[in-house]
Amino acid sequence: MTTDIRILGPGCFRCQALYENTLLAVGELGLDAEITKVEDISEMLTRGIMATPALVVDDQVVMAGNVPSPHRVGELLSHFFASRTDG
């Protein structure tokens, strides 16, 4: 099953950096994922995101307001998937 990963933000340099770091992390983890940049302000507000960029995985906000390194994005994704299978 393909994982839906979204990078939400206004399209700034930080958003692009998170997008690129996410691409690297997904590649290193070997995930089957579709990564999309979303610049729709209404989607950000609907999700309650007040600081960008934000990392959203399968409709859950995983992180918002900073640009983690590719390694840290990988840790966040690994933790997300581990907690999803635990419950």
Phi and psi in degrees as a GROMACS rama.xvg file:
@    title "Ramachandran Plot"
@    xaxis  label "Phi"
@    yaxis  label "Psi"
@TYPE xy
-75.3986  132.865  THR-2
-86.2197  135.013  THR-3
-94.6104  114.606  ASP-4
-117.097  129.093  ILE-5
-123.509  138.89  ARG-6
-107.632  113.436  ILE-7
-102.126  132.46  LEU-8
172.434  171.314  GLY-9
-76.1404  0.373924  PRO-10
97.6436  19.899  GLY-11
-79.4282  178.571  CYS-12
-58.5892  -41.2909  PHE-13
-63.3552  -38.3772  ARG-14
-64.6026  -43.2386  CYS-15
-63.6414  -39.8552  GLN-16
-64.0193  -42.7982  ALA-17
-64.6813  -39.4123  LEU-18
-58.7122  -48.9545  TYR-19
-65.3785  -40.9171  GLU-20
-65.272  -34.8569  ASN-21
-69.1263  -41.5119  THR-22
-57.3723  -44.9737  LEU-23
-63.5922  -44.9174  LEU-24
-64.1702  -43.4188  ALA-25
-63.2328  -40.8594  VAL-26
-63.4509  -43.2144  GLY-27
-66.0177  -35.9936  GLU-28
-81.8696  -14.43  LEU-29
69.1886  33.0297  GLY-30
-79.0905  147.228  LEU-31
-89.0202  97.4826  ASP-32
-140.391  148.065  ALA-33
-108.122  120.556  GLU-34
-108.369  126.375  ILE-35
-128.684  137.585  THR-36
-91.0119  131.393  LYS-37
-122.246  122.921  VAL-38
-110.451  13.9226  GLU-39
-80.0053  109.357  ASP-40
-60.124  -36.6913  ILE-41
-64.3027  -35.2028  SER-42
-66.431  -38.9227  GLU-43
-63.0581  -44.4649  MET-44
-66.3324  -39.9518  LEU-45
-60.0818  -36.2056  THR-46
-85.601  -3.16733  ARG-47
76.3273  22.2151  GLY-48
-83.6428  117.508  ILE-49
-107.108  -14.9854  MET-50
-128.848  133.74  ALA-51
-117.523  161.158  THR-52
-77.0347  165.193  PRO-53
-127.571  147.528  ALA-54
-109.984  118.166  LEU-55
-118.834  126.283  VAL-56
-121.181  121.928  VAL-57
45.8116  50.3733  ASP-58
70.3893  12.7474  ASP-59
-116.19  129.889  GLN-60
-72.2812  119.29  VAL-61
-96.6426  -32.3424  VAL-62
-162.014  145.221  MET-63
-149.076  145.885  ALA-64
94.8092  0.946719  GLY-65
-150.723  175.025  ASN-66
-119.722  92.522  VAL-67
-72.6851  156.411  PRO-68
-65.1771  163.873  SER-69
-55.2553  -39.3864  PRO-70
-61.5904  -44.6825  HIS-71
-67.7701  -37.7371  ARG-72
-59.9408  -42.0319  VAL-73
-60.2541  -41.773  GLY-74
-62.5789  -43.2143  GLU-75
-61.8628  -43.8196  LEU-76
-66.5415  -42.816  LEU-77
-61.1038  -43.8323  SER-78
-63.5574  -41.0468  HIS-79
-59.2568  -48.6936  PHE-80
-69.4917  -34.9828  PHE-81
-65.6014  -42.4066  ALA-82
-70.7448  -27.8405  SER-83
-71.1766  -34.8966  ARG-84
-84.9525  -19.2674  THR-85
-70.857  -32.2394  ASP-86
